[in-house]
Amino acid sequence: MYTLYSRPGSGGFVVEAALLLAGAPFKSVNVVKGAPPPDYSGISPLNQVPALTLPEGETITESAAICLLLTERFPEADLGPQPGAKERPEFLRWMLFMSSMLYPALMRYFYAERSTVDPAGVDAVKQAAIAEADRGFEIIDKALAGRQWLVGGRRSIADIYLMMLAYWHPVAARPREEWQNIVRVCSALRQNPLLADLNATHRFW
């Protein structure tokens, strides 16, 4: 049994989606923002979600890392190309691009006070964060031109990860309508009954 530590609207969305798509047995623990359980730092040293405790008892943090692990543990679920597959390098590229570029840029916007010691600098941090995030989304939107999905011609957990980040965007429409290819991917994913049900809790759209 897996144990997922998460909260609505968090990065736990994509991990929960991966677990459900894989048919993996799991239970969820809601970690209230600003009030984690007393022992939670032993599970997630930064007191952040998501975190996933494996059936073996070990715990892994970082949403992209969790998704990559589940992709390998449940190959029959086709969450993404397996090691050795032709599309695997591209899959790893986009998963790591989103987790190292887009995810932290959006977090800098929402938690701008963590990135400056000057209270007067918060607005500047937010502006820089959005500019960086938009640059990343533009790169992905161009990469999606002429293809239905981000990797390998079929849906993968990378597309769901992208959708989650696109709906985190705090400015204008989400995702921004000028990113037509990202909008198209998100629209297709919204038609998936499993993701639609999951959104009833997470409320991304």
C-alpha positions as CSV (number, residue, x, y, z in Angstrom):
1,M,0.0,0.0,0.0
2,Y,1.3,3.4,-1.0
3,T,0.6,6.5,1.2
4,L,0.3,9.8,-0.5
5,Y,0.8,13.0,1.5
6,S,-0.9,15.8,-0.4
7,R,-3.5,18.6,-0.3
8,P,-6.0,19.9,-2.9
9,G,-4.5,22.1,-5.6
10,S,-1.0,21.0,-4.9
11,G,1.6,19.1,-6.9
12,G,0.0,16.0,-5.4
13,F,-2.5,16.2,-8.3
14,V,-0.1,14.7,-10.8
15,V,1.0,12.0,-8.4
16,E,-2.5,11.0,-7.5
17,A,-3.3,10.9,-11.2
18,A,-0.4,8.6,-11.8
19,L,-1.4,6.3,-8.9
20,L,-5.0,6.1,-10.2
21,L,-4.0,5.5,-13.8
22,A,-1.7,2.7,-12.6
23,G,-4.3,1.2,-10.5
24,A,-1.9,1.3,-7.5
25,P,-3.4,0.7,-4.0
26,F,-2.9,3.9,-2.0
27,K,-4.3,5.9,0.8
28,S,-4.2,9.7,1.0
29,V,-3.2,11.9,4.0
30,N,-4.2,15.6,3.8
31,V,-1.4,17.8,4.9
32,V,-3.0,21.1,5.9
33,K,-1.0,24.1,4.6
34,G,0.9,25.8,7.4
35,A,0.0,23.1,9.8
36,P,1.7,19.8,8.9
37,P,1.6,16.9,11.4
38,P,4.2,17.1,14.1
39,D,6.3,14.3,12.6
40,Y,5.9,15.3,9.0
41,S,9.5,16.8,8.7
42,G,10.7,13.2,9.0
43,I,8.8,12.4,5.9
44,S,9.4,15.6,3.9
45,P,12.3,17.6,5.4
46,L,10.9,20.9,3.8
47,N,7.4,20.1,5.1
48,Q,6.2,20.2,1.5
49,V,3.8,18.1,-0.5
50,P,3.6,15.8,-2.2
51,A,5.4,12.9,-0.6
52,L,4.9,9.2,-1.2
53,T,5.6,6.4,1.2
54,L,6.3,3.2,-0.7
55,P,5.0,-0.2,0.3
56,E,8.6,-1.1,1.4
57,G,8.4,1.8,3.9
58,E,10.7,4.3,2.2
59,T,9.5,7.8,1.4
60,I,10.2,9.8,-1.8
61,T,9.5,13.5,-2.3
62,E,9.5,15.7,-5.4
63,S,6.5,15.2,-7.8
64,A,8.6,14.6,-10.9
65,A,10.7,12.0,-9.2
66,I,7.6,10.2,-7.9
67,C,6.1,10.2,-11.3
68,L,9.2,8.8,-12.9
69,L,9.4,6.1,-10.2
70,L,5.7,5.1,-10.8
71,T,6.2,5.1,-14.5
72,E,8.9,2.4,-14.0
73,R,7.0,0.5,-11.4
74,F,3.8,0.2,-13.4
75,P,4.9,-0.2,-17.1
76,E,1.6,-1.7,-18.0
77,A,-0.1,1.6,-17.2
78,D,1.9,3.3,-20.0
79,L,2.5,6.4,-17.9
80,G,5.5,7.1,-20.1
81,P,8.3,5.5,-22.1
82,Q,10.3,2.9,-20.2
83,P,14.1,2.8,-19.9
84,G,15.6,1.8,-23.2
85,A,12.7,3.1,-25.2
86,K,13.4,5.5,-28.1
87,E,11.2,8.2,-26.6
88,R,12.7,7.9,-23.1
89,P,15.3,10.7,-23.4
90,E,12.7,13.1,-24.6
91,F,10.4,12.1,-21.8
92,L,13.1,12.7,-19.2
93,R,14.0,16.0,-20.8
94,W,10.5,17.4,-20.5
95,M,9.8,16.1,-17.1
96,L,13.1,17.6,-15.7
97,F,12.6,20.8,-17.7
98,M,9.2,21.3,-16.1
99,S,10.3,20.4,-12.6
100,S,13.5,22.5,-12.7
101,M,12.3,25.5,-14.7
102,L,8.5,25.9,-14.6
103,Y,7.7,24.5,-11.2
104,P,10.2,26.6,-9.2
105,A,9.4,29.8,-11.2
106,L,5.7,29.5,-10.3
107,M,6.6,28.8,-6.7
108,R,8.7,31.9,-6.6
109,Y,5.6,33.9,-7.7
110,F,3.4,32.4,-5.0
111,Y,6.0,32.5,-2.3
112,A,8.0,35.6,-3.4
113,E,8.8,36.6,0.1
114,R,11.1,33.6,0.3
115,S,13.3,34.9,-2.5
116,T,14.1,38.3,-1.1
117,V,15.2,39.8,2.3
118,D,13.7,43.1,1.2
119,P,9.9,43.4,1.7
120,A,9.9,46.1,-1.0
121,G,11.4,43.6,-3.5
122,V,8.5,41.1,-3.5
123,D,6.7,42.6,-6.5
124,A,10.0,42.5,-8.5
125,V,10.4,38.8,-7.6
126,K,6.9,38.1,-8.8
127,Q,7.4,39.9,-12.1
128,A,10.7,38.0,-12.7
129,A,9.1,34.7,-11.8
130,I,6.2,35.2,-14.2
131,A,8.5,36.2,-17.0
132,E,10.6,33.1,-16.5
133,A,7.6,30.8,-16.3
134,D,6.1,32.3,-19.5
135,R,9.4,31.7,-21.3
136,G,9.3,28.1,-20.3
137,F,5.6,27.7,-21.3
138,E,6.4,29.3,-24.7
139,I,9.2,26.7,-25.2
140,I,6.9,23.8,-24.5
141,D,4.1,25.3,-26.7
142,K,6.5,25.5,-29.6
143,A,7.7,21.9,-29.0
144,L,4.0,20.8,-29.2
145,A,3.5,22.2,-32.6
146,G,2.6,19.5,-35.0
147,R,2.2,16.8,-32.4
148,Q,-0.8,15.7,-30.3
149,W,1.1,15.0,-27.1
150,L,4.4,16.1,-25.6
151,V,6.2,12.8,-25.9
152,G,6.1,9.8,-28.3
153,G,2.7,10.4,-30.0
154,R,0.6,9.3,-27.0
155,R,-0.5,10.7,-23.7
156,S,2.0,10.4,-20.8
157,I,2.3,11.6,-17.3
158,A,4.3,14.5,-18.7
159,D,1.2,15.9,-20.3
160,I,-0.7,15.7,-17.0
161,Y,2.3,17.4,-15.3
162,L,2.1,20.2,-17.9
163,M,-1.6,20.6,-17.4
164,M,-1.2,21.0,-13.7
165,L,1.5,23.7,-14.1
166,A,-0.5,25.5,-16.8
167,Y,-3.5,25.8,-14.4
168,W,-1.2,27.2,-11.7
169,H,-0.5,30.2,-13.9
170,P,-1.7,33.2,-11.9
171,V,-2.1,35.7,-14.7
172,A,-4.8,36.0,-17.4
173,A,-6.6,32.9,-18.6
174,R,-5.3,29.5,-17.4
175,P,-3.6,28.2,-19.5
176,R,-2.9,31.4,-21.4
177,E,-4.9,31.4,-24.7
178,E,-1.9,32.4,-26.8
179,W,-0.3,29.1,-26.0
180,Q,-2.7,27.3,-28.4
181,N,-0.9,23.9,-28.3
182,I,-0.9,23.8,-24.5
183,V,-4.5,24.8,-24.5
184,R,-5.3,22.0,-26.9
185,V,-3.5,19.4,-24.7
186,C,-5.2,20.7,-21.6
187,S,-8.6,20.6,-23.3
188,A,-8.1,17.0,-24.3
189,L,-7.0,15.9,-20.8
190,R,-10.0,17.6,-19.3
191,Q,-12.2,15.1,-21.2
192,N,-10.6,12.2,-19.4
193,P,-13.2,10.9,-16.8
194,L,-10.5,10.0,-14.3
195,L,-8.9,13.4,-14.4
196,A,-12.3,15.1,-14.3
197,D,-13.2,13.2,-11.1
198,L,-9.8,14.1,-9.6
199,N,-10.4,17.7,-10.4
200,A,-13.5,17.7,-8.2
201,T,-11.1,17.7,-5.3
202,H,-8.2,19.7,-6.7
203,R,-10.3,22.3,-8.6
204,F,-7.8,23.3,-11.3
205,W,-10.5,24.2,-13.7
